[in-house]
């Protein structure tokens, strides 16, 4: 598996295949003549949807999963439709070369891509596996000279994960469709991450705040000018209770503390202003702080979130670009180890920039925290045998790319610098107040005498850590025991305990890592998935679960408990790492998981197996699963069109219901808040009068998306009739809107007139983004809502005579960014702002930016990839158009050969070209 091969002699023509166009361009510049570098643009093959299988396979063992669970879990792969052209290009390029180098990433996914390329291209020339963890001239030259075979254990590990996720998703997700809502998904990692966010919100919902009091005083040594602030810590020898002394139900945890109320705190504060106060003790300790280890994927995502306000997905997108363009090492790792040359580079740069005293005598060594093969890389650091400073890359990098590079450079250099040193002093002060109590106050201060690594970098902190630690440096005046102090100010202060903080992306990544849930390469994708699926929303940096997440989590906890158990999920990750290390056989492991063969420590559900678990579910009460009681007989229900609160009607009448606005978090939906919503919904309907033209009653109501007016259709209205409905203008109030207002709104759109040149009708309308004019497909924004009703044809024509402007007043024709030329169409590619968000276009094809793409960080290569995907899909089919059956292509292969579960490594070496791997 790990044989070392030397590159062939000069004059040999070589094809190098990498994953991305950016990486291909960078590497091509280092290799020079004799090498052709092409990009696969990610995976070329995958498991198809069962509906995409050839007709003859749909009724067979592959029909349910595209995996034959009865024959060693053999997967059936097809070339992705948008990669057929790319595969054909690679085949043509392969015909003209003497050697093939597979240079995809050195992790599970990269190894699997290399193996799929080998299987699909079937090269007849020698094949070499080329690996590197940074893209520099020196690293690429070393990699081209020392190659190896494909690591089949890593391929096994990736394939096992892919099959496991297919089995899990395809067995469990349909249960969610039937019992919660169509289109939902469950996943091995995403469902557990969702449960973590939901559990934290449950803690917040159960939380009961406690009020407590203390006293803050400002003092100074008698006869001196330097003042400081101290806080009351003890009364008559008993410690004063703080927020940490209360549990989440607002109860004191210990009887050994004294809880002050407002009266006592005020009495002590008043007494302190007149009391003689002196220093009772001074304790000084040395202060030492060590630098953090170099970045792993997890810690990079956490600090990028805290310091740069980047989401995990954006951080990985930017890091990928930095890696592919040769600025940093490989960004998917949980190793904190630096190579010897990286240590030398960091120490040299620290000494050069900050002085030799900032570098310790011996290099710092950080032990790797992971034993699994997937993460066997260096830590994330600047690329190269010598590091470029942020100032040296400032001309080439900008925006988030520069900020992230600077963060990585700072952390790497700081990791090899000296400790920060200083001293911490804790002073206890005391006196007896007029009411008789002996009171004691305390203050601490830290003085840093040598900044050490802090000159380069300071690790970011989560909000909860910031709340527990004042942080930073506080210098106290020199004091000694018995010294008299003047009290300048003393005030009672009220505090309330705080609920457990919601997860941020940074703290969720940290918690997942601590629990062993997922792996560094999956954290960003997991958070993106639970957000895209509607399970969490972002409120600032906090992750807020939706009521939909509550319903899904409850169903999984009650009926698939083991699958969302933290320990079981972590054990699965460890097992998958054992497969990657060659310590576990994948087929027998998948059989235990799916069919339920005995599994040591696996528990009842594991012994039972996923298939039997799903088959033995029995009846699930969908109404109960989708209900969350919040107190006082009020229930939140997750309905087809969103969550709503429900309370039984009086005397057995119809229940009262009201929609829950999206901006009300679950812990904020108290019984009191629910009653407000019910009152607004059920008492908020106002009869405005009758439309004189139709005779229909017109009412004003409060809806999920705001107040609106609508007509009430009579019982004998034709079947399929829909009432006219219109949202209130921003200037209108539900309580004051009149019948005339309503009739004007219901009359929209208003015909302004006809364009004399084109003959098209111009209308004025009220839309999602405010008031606008419409002429055919051309829309123009209006400045005010009142213009909807009074704008003239002449004024409308004047607006259409001006250049079209987008939201914010920007001329629509002006691109947000110019990226370069599309190699496919030869046209310039630009980023523009569209009605549904930013998109890239070459003037012929438009492709909306994905959630993980930002206007600032999207590259030409990414834009070309998005445009290529859009072209491959072809034009959107109009609603109602008939589907035509797709022509069968060579990509839809026959089912895989079934081979014995036990395979030899020789059957799957890189040079074989015809591996017998089940595929």
Secondary structure, DSSP 8 states (H G I E B T S, - for coil): ----B----TT--EEEEES-HHHHHHHHHHH-TTEEEEE--S-SEEE--GGGS-HHHHTSTTTTTSEETTTTTEE-EEE-GGGHHHHHHHHHHHTT-SEEEE---SSHHHHHHHHHHHHHH--SSEEEE---SS-SHHHHHHHHHSBB---HHHHHHHHHHHHHHHHHHHHHHHHHHHHT-TT----TTHHHHHHHHHHHHHHHHH----EEEEEEEEEEETT---EEEEEEEEETTEEE--GGGB-TTS-BS-SSEE-B-HHHHHHHHHHHTTS-EEEEEEEEEEEEE-----B-HHHHHHHHHHHH---HHHHHHHHHHHHHTTSB--S--------HHHHHHHHHHHHHHH-GGGS-SS------S---GGG-S--B-BSSSS---HHHHTTT--HHHHHHHHHHHHHHHHTTS--EEEEEEEEEEEEE-TTS-EEEEEEEEEEEEE-GGGGT------HHHHHH---S--------TT-EEEEEEEEEEEEE-------BHHHHHHHHHHHT-S-TTTHHHHHHHHHHTTSEEEETTEEEE-HHHHHHHHHHHHHSGGGG-HHHHHHHHHHHHHHHTTSS-HHHHHHHHHH----TT-HHHHHH-HHHHHHT-----HHHHTEEEEETTEEEEEETTEEEEEE--GGG---EEEE--TTS-GGG--HHHHHHHHHHHHS--EEEEE-TTT--EEEEEEETTEEEEEEE--TTS-TT----EEE--TT--TTT--HHHHHHHHT-SEEEEE-TTT--EEEEEEETTEEEEEETTEEEE-S-TTHHHH--HHHHHHHHHS--B-GGG-BTTS-SEEEEE-TTT-SEEEEEEETTEEEEE-SS-EEE--TT--TTT--HHHHHHHHHHHHHH-S---TT---------TTS--------S---GGGG-TTTSS-----
